[in-house]
């Protein structure tokens, strides 16, 4: 990763990723503290969903105003908004005027531009690197984020012990301020712009609809992340209520996931010669299977290890699916297509998280975890079946064409 632009943005990206790694623990833990005990599960679900849901809304409603902005500008605006909204949470909490409703509203505000910010970052990767290095570039960013999920949760635990979860969000806000300044320093001339294309006004979803393989990938990703969403509600409540444990145990789950994700990011760099579609589908099957021990009442240590191994599969899925988009969509249309893809993914997780509240109420935290893991594994097997059928159909069509050509020569 010797490109000048990437060397400039990676430190800021690393710092903000560390902040997000800490926020994974703090967002739900502060919601548990602020919410009334009678409907705590619902408020934890709303807080976790709000942290990402409005990003999908922003991607859908703000395209008219943002789709022609430069990728560095998009990422910088996203970081600045997150810094301001998240920074307001500890300030209001310090004055004793932060209620659960206001907390959820600020979390929602912080993510309004997040789909566009993510699209900006990965568009930078696509534009400054040659195609052969796209997967490696995606893997580097994924690896930085994964390392942050190893360091972030234990650091968040320490901050929660000494200053409370609001302190963690104050630090998170400062890390996004660093990222915003980082993108202000990226020279616009350092990012090549695509040739003007009259189709550039086409909405990202229209671009994806024209490419059936990407439509299928988006459907797979939506369902995968939707089914994982309830974990963000069930796991914290399982730790606090079922296990009667502290935030440190919750941090152990997320740290194990992060350690696996770091290893997965390293392994992703070796997948360049693998067939992308079968690998992507296989990851979904494996991930769901590894989630099952948490829902089957396995000992905490076993569940933590399995969750960590599941984390090993997360970066390859994200990097491979992003690479499929980068290789299939023209550069001029890539920001819109990636923003649309990010919107669908961002929407899927909070929708699943919102479902987590009723699931936990009806099935209990362990039951919700069991349903989540089993459904993800079934999804992967269904996708594998569809992939095999498509390959068989393609072979038959190829054989028919060969036969017709042979008859024509006769």
Secondary structure, 3 states (H helix, E strand, C coil): CCCHHHHHHHHHHHHHHHHHHHHHHHHHHHHHHHCCHHHHHHHHHHHHHHHHHHHHHHHHHCHHHHCCCCHHHHHHHHHHHHHHHHHHHHHHHHCCCCCHHHHHHHHHHHCCCHHHHHHHHHHHHHHHCCHHHHHHHHHHHHHHHHHHHHHHHHHHHHHHHHHCHHHHHHHHHHHHHHHHHHHHCCCHHHCCCCCCCHHHHCCHHHHHHCCHHHHHHHHHHHHHHHHHHCHHHHHHHHHHHHCCCCHHHHHHHHHHHHHHHHHHHHHHCCCCCCCHHHHHHHHHHHHHHHHHHHHCCCCHHHHHHHHHHHHHHHHHHHHHHHHHHHHHCCHHHHHHHHHHHHHHHHHHHHHHHHHHHHHHHHHHHHHHHHHHHHHHHHHHHHHHHHHHHHHHHHHHHHHHHHHHHHHHHC
